[in-house]
Amino acid sequence: MYNNFLKQEVNVFILIVGGTELGTIPGLSAAGSNPEAVAYTAPADAEVLWKGKPQIIDALPVDPEGHPTPALISRAAYLEAGFPVLIVRAGTLLPPTVPYVETAASPGRDPRRGKAVEEAFSLWEKGKMLGEELSKTQNCLVIAESLPGGTTSALCVLRALGYNGMVSSAFPHNPIPLKEKVWQEVSSFQGISYGSLQGAGLKAVESCGDPMQAVAGGLVEGALPECQVVLAGGTQMLAVSAVLRHQGYNRPLFVATTRYVVEDKSAHVKEIAQELGVEVYSAPLDFSHSSFPGLSDYERGFVKEGVGAGGAVWYAEKLGIPVKTIISRVEELYKNFSP
């Protein structure tokens, strides 16, 4: 009875920050226009989420066009709902300045030159241990990510596991030819082909994925059955779902993202989710009336998702916070960063 009392309505928002060398390929990642800045992006996102401003750099992370990190959305939901946050470091070059759980992961390698995540299996086990432990005192784990270049590593994993749909992008014009070119080069170098790693989800991560995928998948698998798990993200979390399915995970999977990802006509979110048997929540964000182009341009297909924005909105909604309240708080936060 006492344990049940302690666990009542206790949830946590977990942000996994990671890295992959794919994030430095020009034109591939919205964070990768300046390769030197990529190392700072994920740690800075963790700092914005928890502390309200980056400490590792002196500016808000933005894309090449100046649009702000979706960490502002997650931060707004966090402030309005007051949910607890846990940062997990899984392969960033630089550590965040806020407290975090260390997995000792290395940044993901460029899979065109070698195995992407050599420690994929051990990272999965670490994720399982953490997921099991957290779920003993939590009703729900909301698992988010910040990893520049992650949609391309997601594409490679999906292709290796036999899924033909396209992933989303933080750009309004998805660089599909470049992503497909990367996959073809990965396939050629590593000797893997479309669907050749079916039934071997972790092998796909090891070959061409990223460390976030291994840790996130382990967290999900390790969570006790009575603990709900929400994967907060777009096609990157669908890739994690695919890895789980090909590791034999048959429990329900739930992905919470933004409507910008679901409505992305260049991607196949609904189709991939249906193939995987994944339920998808679409956060009804609307910045069309914003006076800030950095936010209103979300309606034009910029940024779309990241730092668990859709999952943070889902979480806040479950705690009784209206979406319009979160939108207003995002405006307020961004105003404080604007010149």
C-alpha positions in Angstrom: 0.0 0.0 0.0 2.8 2.4 0.9 4.7 1.6 -2.3 1.5 2.2 -4.4 1.1 5.5 -2.7 4.6 6.5 -3.6 4.2 5.5 -7.2 0.8 7.2 -7.8 1.0 9.5 -10.8 4.8 9.7 -10.8 6.3 10.2 -14.2 9.6 11.4 -15.6 10.7 13.1 -18.8 14.0 11.6 -19.9 16.1 13.4 -22.5 18.9 11.4 -24.1 21.6 13.6 -25.6 23.9 11.9 -28.2 25.9 12.4 -31.3 26.8 10.9 -34.6 29.4 11.9 -37.2 26.6 12.0 -39.7 25.5 15.3 -38.1 28.6 17.0 -39.5 27.8 16.2 -43.2 26.9 19.5 -44.9 23.2 19.8 -45.8 22.2 16.7 -43.9 21.3 18.1 -40.5 19.8 21.5 -39.6 22.4 21.6 -36.8 25.2 20.7 -39.2 25.7 23.8 -41.3 28.6 24.7 -38.9 30.3 21.4 -38.1 32.1 23.0 -35.1 28.7 23.9 -33.6 27.3 20.4 -33.8 29.2 19.2 -30.7 27.4 21.9 -28.6 23.9 21.4 -29.9 22.7 18.4 -27.8 24.3 19.5 -24.5 22.9 23.0 -25.1 19.4 21.6 -25.6 19.7 19.8 -22.3 20.6 23.0 -20.6 17.8 25.0 -22.2 15.3 22.3 -21.2 16.4 22.3 -17.5 17.9 25.7 -16.8 16.3 27.9 -19.4 19.4 28.9 -21.3 22.5 27.3 -22.6 25.6 27.3 -20.5 28.1 25.5 -22.8 27.6 28.2 -25.5 26.4 31.8 -25.2 23.6 31.6 -27.7 20.4 29.6 -28.2 20.9 26.7 -30.7 19.4 27.7 -34.0 19.2 26.1 -37.5 21.0 27.7 -40.5 18.0 30.1 -41.0 18.0 31.2 -37.4 15.0 29.2 -36.2 15.2 28.3 -32.5 15.7 24.9 -31.1 12.5 23.0 -30.2 13.9 22.8 -26.7 11.9 25.9 -26.1 8.7 23.9 -26.6 9.8 21.3 -24.2 11.0 23.9 -21.7 7.6 25.7 -21.9 5.8 22.4 -21.2 8.2 21.7 -18.4 7.6 25.1 -16.8 3.8 24.9 -17.1 3.4 21.3 -16.0 6.3 21.0 -13.5 7.2 17.4 -14.5 10.6 16.0 -13.4 13.4 15.8 -15.9 16.4 13.4 -16.2 19.2 13.9 -18.7 21.0 10.8 -20.0 24.3 11.3 -21.9 24.8 8.8 -24.7 27.6 9.8 -26.9 28.0 13.6 -27.0 31.5 15.0 -27.6 31.0 17.5 -24.8 29.0 17.0 -21.6 26.2 19.3 -20.6 26.7 21.5 -17.5 23.5 20.2 -15.9 23.4 16.9 -13.9 23.1 13.8 -16.1 23.4 10.0 -16.1 26.5 8.9 -17.9 26.3 5.8 -20.2 30.0 6.1 -21.3 28.9 5.9 -24.9 31.1 7.2 -27.7 29.6 9.4 -30.4 28.3 7.3 -33.3 30.7 6.8 -36.1 30.0 7.5 -39.8 28.7 4.1 -40.9 30.2 4.7 -44.4 33.6 4.1 -42.8 33.0 1.5 -40.1 30.5 0.2 -37.5 28.5 3.1 -36.2 28.0 1.9 -32.6 30.4 -0.8 -31.6 29.0 -0.8 -28.0 25.4 -1.1 -29.1 24.7 -4.3 -27.2 26.3 -3.0 -23.9 24.5 0.3 -24.2 21.2 -1.5 -24.7 21.9 -3.4 -21.4 22.6 -0.2 -19.6 19.4 1.3 -20.9 17.5 -1.8 -19.7 19.0 -1.5 -16.2 18.0 2.2 -16.0 14.6 1.5 -17.4 13.9 -1.2 -15.0 15.1 0.8 -12.0 13.2 3.9 -13.0 10.0 2.0 -13.6 9.9 0.7 -10.1 8.9 4.1 -8.9 7.3 5.6 -12.1 4.0 5.2 -13.8 5.3 6.5 -17.1 8.6 7.1 -18.8 8.6 9.8 -21.5 11.8 9.2 -23.5 13.1 12.1 -25.7 16.3 12.7 -27.7 18.6 15.4 -29.1 21.0 14.1 -31.6 22.0 16.1 -34.8 22.0 13.9 -37.8 19.7 11.4 -36.2 17.1 11.2 -38.9 19.7 9.9 -41.3 20.9 7.2 -38.9 17.2 6.4 -38.4 16.8 6.0 -42.1 19.8 3.6 -42.3 18.4 1.4 -39.5 14.9 1.4 -41.0 16.3 0.4 -44.4 18.5 -2.4 -42.9 15.5 -3.7 -41.1 13.3 -3.7 -44.3 11.2 -0.5 -44.1 11.1 1.6 -47.3 9.4 4.8 -45.9 11.2 8.1 -45.8 12.2 9.8 -42.6 11.3 13.4 -41.8 13.7 16.4 -41.7 14.3 19.6 -39.8 14.4 21.4 -43.2 11.2 22.4 -45.1 12.7 20.6 -48.1 13.8 17.2 -47.0 17.3 16.4 -48.4 16.1 12.9 -49.6 18.7 12.4 -52.3 21.5 13.1 -49.9 20.0 10.7 -47.3 19.5 8.0 -49.9 23.1 8.5 -51.1 24.4 8.0 -47.5 22.4 4.8 -47.2 23.7 3.5 -50.5 27.3 4.2 -49.4 26.6 2.5 -46.0 25.1 -0.5 -47.8 28.1 -0.8 -50.1 30.8 -0.3 -47.5 29.3 -2.6 -44.9 27.8 -5.2 -47.2 24.3 -4.8 -45.8 21.2 -4.3 -48.0 17.5 -3.5 -47.7 16.0 -5.8 -45.1 19.2 -7.9 -44.7 19.2 -7.4 -40.9 15.6 -8.3 -40.3 15.2 -9.9 -36.9 18.5 -8.3 -35.7 17.5 -4.9 -34.5 20.6 -4.3 -32.4 22.8 -5.5 -35.2 21.3 -2.7 -37.3 22.1 -0.1 -34.6 25.6 -1.5 -34.3 26.1 -1.3 -38.1 24.5 2.0 -39.1 22.6 3.5 -36.2 23.4 5.9 -33.3 24.0 5.4 -29.5 20.7 7.1 -28.6 18.8 4.3 -30.4 20.5 1.7 -28.3 20.0 3.4 -25.0 16.4 4.4 -25.7 15.5 0.9 -26.9 17.0 -0.6 -23.8 15.0 1.8 -21.6 11.8 0.7 -23.2 12.6 -3.0 -22.9 13.7 -2.7 -19.3 10.6 -0.8 -18.1 8.3 -3.0 -16.0 5.0 -4.0 -17.8 2.9 -1.8 -15.5 4.9 1.3 -16.5 3.7 3.2 -19.6 6.5 4.2 -22.0 6.2 7.1 -24.4 8.8 7.6 -27.1 8.9 11.4 -27.6 10.1 12.2 -31.1 9.4 11.7 -34.8 10.9 9.2 -37.2 14.0 8.8 -35.0 11.7 7.2 -32.4 10.0 5.1 -35.1 13.5 3.7 -35.8 13.8 2.9 -32.1 10.4 1.2 -32.4 11.7 -0.8 -35.4 14.7 -1.9 -33.4 12.5 -3.0 -30.6 10.2 -5.0 -32.8 13.2 -6.7 -34.4 14.5 -7.6 -30.9 11.3 -9.4 -30.3 9.5 -6.7 -28.2 5.8 -7.2 -28.7 4.2 -4.9 -26.1 2.3 -1.8 -27.3 4.5 1.1 -28.5 3.5 4.8 -28.4 5.2 7.6 -30.1 4.4 11.2 -29.3 5.5 13.8 -31.9 4.3 17.1 -33.3 1.8 17.6 -36.1 4.6 19.1 -38.2 6.2 15.7 -38.4 3.0 13.8 -39.0 1.9 16.3 -41.7 5.3 16.2 -43.4 4.4 15.1 -46.9 8.0 14.1 -47.7 8.0 11.5 -44.9 6.0 8.4 -44.3 5.3 8.6 -40.6 1.9 7.1 -40.6 2.8 4.3 -42.9 5.9 3.3 -41.0 4.0 3.5 -37.7 1.3 1.2 -39.1 3.8 -1.4 -40.2 5.3 -1.4 -36.8 2.0 -1.4 -34.9 2.9 1.9 -33.2 0.3 4.4 -32.0 1.1 8.0 -32.8 0.1 11.1 -30.9 0.3 14.4 -32.9 0.8 17.5 -30.7 -1.6 20.2 -32.1 0.9 23.1 -31.9 0.1 26.2 -34.0 2.5 29.2 -34.3 0.8 30.7 -37.3 -0.1 33.8 -35.3 3.3 34.3 -33.8 4.9 37.7 -34.3 8.3 36.0 -34.4 9.3 34.5 -37.8 11.5 32.0 -35.9 8.3 30.5 -34.5 5.8 31.2 -37.3 8.1 29.4 -39.7 7.4 26.2 -37.9 4.2 26.3 -40.0 6.3 26.4 -43.1 8.1 23.1 -42.3 11.2 24.4 -40.5 12.5 22.4 -37.4 9.3 20.4 -36.8 10.4 18.4 -33.8 13.3 17.6 -31.4 14.1 17.5 -27.7 10.9 15.6 -27.2 8.7 18.6 -28.1 5.7 16.5 -29.0 6.1 14.2 -26.0 6.5 17.2 -23.7 3.2 18.6 -24.9 1.5 15.2 -24.5 2.9 15.0 -21.0 1.7 18.5 -20.1 -1.7 17.9 -21.6 -2.0 14.7 -19.4 -1.3 16.9 -16.4 -4.1 19.3 -17.4 -2.1 22.1 -19.2 -3.9 23.4 -22.4 -1.7 23.5 -25.5 -2.5 27.2 -26.0 -0.9 27.9 -22.6 2.3 26.1 -23.7 2.3 28.1 -27.0 2.0 31.3 -25.1 4.9 30.3 -22.8 7.1 29.4 -25.9 6.4 32.9 -27.2 7.5 34.4 -23.9 10.6 32.3 -23.7 11.7 33.1 -27.2 11.0 36.8 -26.7 13.6 36.8 -23.9 16.2 35.4 -26.4 15.3 37.7 -29.3 17.4 40.9 -29.8 
